[in-house]
Amino acid sequence: THAWRFECAMRVTGRERCEMTKTIYLAGPIDQGQAREMRTAARAALFERGRALFDPSMGWAVPYGAVPSPSLQRANVAVLRQCDGLLVYLDPTVMSVGVTIEIVEAVLDRWLHV
């Protein structure tokens, strides 16, 4: 494991032990295809299971037609490395470089096995 990843959080109240909520990174096309419906369904399913969620589509607002700075993708990858899991939606009708980068980063970081 990585030094920055906690095994669990302990509460110092007798024998009570509390584990940190698992955080899932939601990867998928942000504004194309069936992305909105997928993100809404994934959010609901993860919350029902008591999981926290990072959804990059909620983190950034870029005007239509703008060319996003590469720093946005680097920030997403930094968050991805802090998460406990990755949920990916691949739409065969949409080409998404960002989703590919997120999958590759998770594999290279050795916590996602394909």
Secondary structure, DSSP 8 states (H G I E B T S, - for coil): --TTS-S-EE--STT-EE----EEEEES-SSSTTHHHHHHHHHHHHHHTT-EEE-GGGT----TT----HHHHHHHHHHHHHSSEEEE---TT---HHHHHHHHHHHHTTS---
